[in-house]
Amino acid sequence: MLPPAAGAKPLRADAARNRLKVLDAARAAFAQDGRDAQMDDIARRAGVGVGTVYRHFPTKESLAQAMVQQRFAQILAFIREELLVDPDPWNALRRSFEFCGSMQERDRGYAELVSSIAGSAALVGGGPIGPAAEQVEEMLALTEQLIARAHAAGVVRPDLAASDMPPFYAALASIVQAGVVDWHRYVEIVLDGLRARPAGRPG
């Protein structure tokens, strides 16, 4: 559960439970309907009045931002606890794509957001994404470590940079949403392009 905003009063226990119910219901609604999800439907799924939803999240955008923060927190934990401790840097890179593709496949709303902003300057360092800006900065810093490990092992092309990765994830989100191509095959094609080539072999 996300902490209250800076300067906000701590929530009562019942209010905190309702907020968590709303977030759980919103995640299910956005996963199914994307940005077409409606606040009334979210309230129904959560078993609360629509007024309760609006008290915690005045707009659908603020609710979407809270869910994005949750997703980013999951990604950060996965990078720190799984990818950066994987003894095989190439396998860690592969797993990063598989993790993102699976999350995007399960959550249509998150996939829509990633495909719309992940390749923009907002996610690659040119500006903030609302309250998730610090998470994005940390994500890029951890990705730099991930790519540095791959370079040290000599498994990726020498010009690959951490800033190259968000556009790849954005493209993956678009492929997942379209559903016309097996996204796992797309990941294999991208990985083949990122792999280091023996000296003298064309990239």
GIZI-V261103 format. One line per field, one symbol per residue. phi: phi as a letter, one per 40 degrees, with the letter a starting at -180 (. if undefined). burial: b if it has 9 or more other C-alpha atoms within 8 Angstrom, else e. A space follows every 10 residues. Layout:
phi: ???
burial: ???
This chain:
phi: .ccccdgccd ccdccccccc cccccccccc ccbgccdbcc ccccccgbcc ccccccbdbc cccccccccc cccccccccc cbccbccbdc cccdcccccc ccccccbccc ccccccbccc cdcbhcicbf ccdccccccc cccccccccc cccgbbcccc bdcccdcccc ccccccccgc bccccccccc ccccccbcdg ccc
burial: eeeeeeeeee eeeeebebbb bbbbbbbbbb bbbbeebebe bbbbebebeb ebbbeebbee ebbebbbbbb bbbeebbbbb ebbbebeebb ebbbbbbbeb bebbbebbbb bbbbbbbbbb ebbbeebbbe ebbebbbbbb ebbbbbbebb beeebbbeeb ebeeebbbbb bbbbbbbeee bebeebbeee beebbbeeee eee
